[in-house]
């Protein structure tokens, strides 16, 4: 349920009218590019389109109000992960009498297996929408990242989690899938060093005026919706900035990032919020939702609306960036 937030360039910005916030900037690590892996396999636009089309078109609207579709999406993710060679952990619970499940697979780290980088995406869609971009795009990236990580050797463990029930009326409640998951992760003592929520990530445009902002911010930020955005609160800014550096070392795909107050509308509106509440570092990866995407939370959020070539390039950058972030014990 990602919605609007405020993006930032590389300098702190102050905004009038009571909306002051600090933007955490990040310097490019000039040595990080030397560590970037040479990937012989890549995520393709065709693979991402296949996943999005199955979720949003073959299955369609998927939530507890359409339980057969929600379970079909769950089964699709499970079948895909089994085909990739993973053992699946299913965390099941009931919502309004409907069986719901968070799904988890892990590529165990070879040097620091107890330290976990968690990459998550919710697979339910909002009522009345087939949810191609929100959040078929996030699930598609999740499945492709897990596929390629299966053949890699990360130093830290990389855990992939498909969350259920992120959308209203469960968002911010104890029935939100990520809230159930994060709470139990803390109770288990899971050493999650970073959580990244893939949230509405498939819309890109080079057209001038395709990116919108709250009042005043258009004077400071690009008006082309051609970038991916990383968003965190102040507490997670250092963890997020490390991924920003790794991302810049891995791809030339445009990126904007911000660390700001969680109360700014949109900044906390996805599954990363649940991990903040359990004192884990977490941030959101997003295309900025309805500040760019006109079909957000509507019946028109269909697979044909996504920009798959840009989506694929961005996701390949994430693959390399997350692999870089498994290096070292921090």
ZIRAJO-V346482 format. One record per backbone hydrogen bond with DSSP energy under -0.5 kcal/mol. NH is the residue of the N-H (numbers start at 1). CO is the residue of the C=O. E is the energy in kcal/mol with one decimal. If there is no record, write none. Layout:
nh:NH co:CO e:E
nh:NH co:CO e:E
This chain:
nh:7 co:5 e:-0.6
nh:19 co:16 e:-1.1
nh:24 co:22 e:-0.6
nh:25 co:23 e:-0.7
nh:30 co:28 e:-0.9
nh:32 co:29 e:-1.1
nh:33 co:29 e:-0.6
nh:34 co:31 e:-1.1
nh:35 co:32 e:-1.8
nh:36 co:32 e:-0.6
nh:36 co:33 e:-0.6
nh:39 co:37 e:-1.0
nh:40 co:38 e:-0.5
nh:48 co:44 e:-1.9
nh:49 co:45 e:-2.5
nh:50 co:46 e:-2.1
nh:51 co:47 e:-1.8
nh:52 co:48 e:-2.4
nh:53 co:49 e:-3.0
nh:54 co:50 e:-2.1
nh:55 co:51 e:-2.4
nh:56 co:52 e:-3.0
nh:57 co:53 e:-2.1
nh:58 co:53 e:-2.0
nh:59 co:54 e:-2.4
nh:60 co:55 e:-1.6
nh:63 co:66 e:-0.5
nh:66 co:63 e:-2.0
nh:67 co:64 e:-0.6
nh:69 co:66 e:-0.6
nh:70 co:63 e:-0.5
nh:70 co:66 e:-2.1
nh:71 co:67 e:-2.6
nh:72 co:68 e:-1.8
nh:73 co:69 e:-2.3
nh:74 co:70 e:-2.0
nh:75 co:71 e:-2.5
nh:76 co:72 e:-2.1
nh:77 co:73 e:-2.1
nh:78 co:74 e:-2.5
nh:79 co:75 e:-2.8
nh:80 co:76 e:-2.2
nh:81 co:77 e:-2.5
nh:82 co:78 e:-2.5
nh:83 co:79 e:-2.1
nh:84 co:80 e:-1.1
nh:85 co:82 e:-1.4
nh:86 co:81 e:-2.3
nh:88 co:86 e:-0.5
nh:89 co:104 e:-2.8
nh:90 co:88 e:-0.6
nh:91 co:89 e:-0.5
nh:91 co:102 e:-3.0
nh:92 co:90 e:-0.8
nh:93 co:100 e:-2.4
nh:95 co:98 e:-2.5
nh:98 co:95 e:-2.4
nh:100 co:93 e:-3.0
nh:102 co:91 e:-2.3
nh:103 co:162 e:-2.3
nh:104 co:89 e:-2.2
nh:105 co:160 e:-2.3
nh:107 co:158 e:-3.0
nh:108 co:106 e:-0.8
nh:110 co:154 e:-2.5
nh:111 co:155 e:-1.5
nh:112 co:155 e:-3.3
nh:115 co:112 e:-1.5
nh:116 co:191 e:-2.6
nh:117 co:157 e:-2.7
nh:118 co:116 e:-0.6
nh:118 co:194 e:-3.0
nh:119 co:117 e:-0.5
nh:119 co:159 e:-3.0
nh:120 co:118 e:-0.5
nh:120 co:196 e:-2.8
nh:121 co:161 e:-1.8
nh:123 co:163 e:-2.7
nh:124 co:163 e:-0.5
nh:125 co:62 e:-3.1
nh:129 co:126 e:-1.9
nh:132 co:301 e:-1.9
nh:135 co:133 e:-0.6
nh:136 co:131 e:-1.8
nh:137 co:132 e:-1.1
nh:138 co:133 e:-0.5
nh:139 co:135 e:-2.1
nh:140 co:136 e:-2.5
nh:141 co:137 e:-2.2
nh:142 co:138 e:-2.2
nh:143 co:139 e:-2.6
nh:144 co:140 e:-1.9
nh:145 co:141 e:-2.8
nh:146 co:142 e:-2.2
nh:147 co:143 e:-1.6
nh:148 co:144 e:-1.9
nh:149 co:145 e:-2.4
nh:150 co:146 e:-1.3
nh:151 co:148 e:-1.2
nh:152 co:149 e:-1.5
nh:157 co:112 e:-0.9
nh:157 co:115 e:-2.3
nh:158 co:107 e:-2.5
nh:159 co:117 e:-2.5
nh:159 co:157 e:-0.5
nh:160 co:105 e:-3.0
nh:161 co:119 e:-2.3
nh:162 co:103 e:-2.6
nh:163 co:121 e:-2.2
nh:163 co:161 e:-0.7
nh:170 co:167 e:-1.9
nh:173 co:170 e:-2.3
nh:176 co:170 e:-0.5
nh:176 co:173 e:-1.3
nh:177 co:164 e:-1.6
nh:179 co:176 e:-0.6
nh:180 co:176 e:-2.0
nh:181 co:177 e:-2.4
nh:182 co:178 e:-3.0
nh:183 co:179 e:-1.9
nh:184 co:180 e:-1.8
nh:185 co:181 e:-2.4
nh:186 co:182 e:-2.2
nh:187 co:183 e:-2.0
nh:188 co:184 e:-2.1
nh:189 co:185 e:-1.0
nh:190 co:185 e:-2.5
nh:191 co:114 e:-0.6
nh:192 co:190 e:-1.6
nh:193 co:116 e:-1.9
nh:193 co:191 e:-0.9
nh:194 co:116 e:-1.2
nh:195 co:281 e:-1.6
nh:196 co:118 e:-2.6
nh:197 co:283 e:-2.4
nh:198 co:120 e:-3.2
nh:198 co:196 e:-0.6
nh:199 co:197 e:-0.8
nh:199 co:285 e:-2.7
nh:204 co:202 e:-0.5
nh:205 co:225 e:-2.0
nh:209 co:223 e:-0.8
nh:210 co:207 e:-1.8
nh:210 co:223 e:-0.8
nh:211 co:223 e:-2.0
nh:212 co:291 e:-2.8
nh:217 co:214 e:-1.1
nh:218 co:214 e:-0.5
nh:219 co:216 e:-1.7
nh:220 co:217 e:-1.7
nh:221 co:217 e:-1.4
nh:226 co:224 e:-1.5
nh:228 co:254 e:-2.1
nh:229 co:286 e:-2.6
nh:230 co:256 e:-2.1
nh:231 co:284 e:-2.6
nh:232 co:258 e:-2.4
nh:234 co:260 e:-0.5
nh:236 co:233 e:-0.6
nh:237 co:234 e:-1.4
nh:240 co:236 e:-2.4
nh:241 co:237 e:-2.6
nh:242 co:238 e:-1.4
nh:243 co:239 e:-1.1
nh:244 co:240 e:-2.2
nh:245 co:241 e:-2.4
nh:246 co:242 e:-2.0
nh:247 co:243 e:-2.7
nh:248 co:244 e:-2.5
nh:249 co:245 e:-1.7
nh:250 co:246 e:-0.6
nh:250 co:247 e:-1.0
nh:251 co:247 e:-1.4
nh:256 co:228 e:-2.3
nh:257 co:8 e:-1.3
nh:258 co:230 e:-2.0
nh:260 co:232 e:-2.1
nh:264 co:261 e:-1.5
nh:267 co:264 e:-2.1
nh:269 co:266 e:-1.1
nh:270 co:268 e:-1.4
nh:273 co:270 e:-1.4
nh:274 co:271 e:-0.8
nh:275 co:271 e:-0.7
nh:275 co:272 e:-0.7
nh:276 co:272 e:-1.8
nh:277 co:273 e:-1.8
nh:278 co:275 e:-0.8
nh:279 co:276 e:-2.0
nh:280 co:275 e:-2.6
nh:283 co:195 e:-2.0
nh:284 co:231 e:-2.9
nh:285 co:197 e:-3.0
nh:286 co:229 e:-2.5
nh:287 co:200 e:-2.8
nh:289 co:200 e:-0.5
nh:291 co:288 e:-1.6
nh:292 co:289 e:-2.4
nh:293 co:289 e:-3.6
nh:294 co:292 e:-0.7
nh:296 co:293 e:-1.3
nh:298 co:295 e:-1.5
nh:301 co:298 e:-1.4
nh:302 co:300 e:-2.2
nh:305 co:302 e:-2.0
nh:306 co:303 e:-1.2
nh:307 co:202 e:-2.5
nh:308 co:306 e:-1.0
nh:311 co:307 e:-2.3
nh:312 co:308 e:-2.6
nh:313 co:309 e:-2.0
nh:314 co:310 e:-2.6
nh:315 co:311 e:-2.2
nh:316 co:312 e:-2.3
nh:317 co:313 e:-1.6
nh:318 co:314 e:-1.7
nh:319 co:315 e:-2.2
nh:320 co:316 e:-1.8
nh:321 co:317 e:-2.4
nh:322 co:318 e:-3.0
nh:323 co:319 e:-1.8
nh:324 co:320 e:-2.3
nh:325 co:321 e:-1.9
nh:326 co:322 e:-0.6
nh:326 co:323 e:-1.1
nh:327 co:324 e:-1.6
